[in-house]
Amino acid sequence: MDGVIFGLFALSAVFFFGMFHYIFALYRPGIYPPKNILKKRAGFLGMSGLVTFLIGVLLTVMT
């Protein structure tokens, strides 16, 4: 079970790093894809990271 919990925390960290990557890409000039697509991707990765983090916390507290 510890491996699953670690995997969830690692996956949430990857999602958060991806979110920050897209957020920082918003501030670069002359970017492609357009900013609205980058915002959607950052939002999706942020919410996915939050969900996996909360599942990992719940599993940690329950064990």
C-alpha positions in Angstrom: 0.0 0.0 0.0 2.9 2.3 0.6 4.0 2.0 -3.0 0.5 3.1 -4.2 0.5 6.1 -1.8 4.0 7.1 -3.0 2.9 6.7 -6.6 -0.1 9.0 -6.1 2.0 11.7 -4.5 4.6 11.4 -7.3 1.8 11.6 -9.9 0.4 14.7 -8.2 3.9 16.3 -8.2 4.2 15.6 -12.0 0.8 17.2 -12.6 1.7 20.2 -10.5 5.1 20.6 -12.4 3.2 20.4 -15.7 0.7 23.0 -14.5 3.6 25.4 -13.6 5.2 24.7 -17.0 2.0 25.9 -18.8 1.6 28.9 -16.4 5.1 30.0 -17.1 4.6 29.5 -20.8 1.7 32.0 -20.7 4.2 34.8 -19.9 6.6 34.0 -22.8 6.2 36.2 -25.9 5.2 34.7 -29.2 4.0 31.4 -27.9 2.0 28.7 -29.6 -0.6 27.3 -28.7 -2.8 30.3 -27.9 -3.1 31.5 -24.3 -6.7 30.2 -23.8 -5.6 26.6 -24.6 -2.6 26.9 -22.2 -4.9 28.1 -19.5 -7.2 25.1 -20.0 -4.3 22.7 -19.9 -2.9 24.3 -16.8 -6.3 24.2 -15.1 -6.8 20.5 -16.0 -3.3 19.6 -14.7 -3.9 21.6 -11.5 -7.2 19.9 -10.8 -5.8 16.5 -11.6 -2.9 17.2 -9.3 -5.2 18.3 -6.5 -7.4 15.2 -6.8 -4.5 12.8 -6.8 -2.9 14.6 -3.9 -6.2 14.4 -1.9 -6.6 10.7 -2.7 -3.0 10.2 -1.5 -3.7 12.1 1.7 -6.9 10.2 2.4 -5.1 6.8 1.9 -2.3 8.0 4.2 -4.8 9.0 6.9 -6.8 5.8 6.6 -3.8 3.4 7.0 
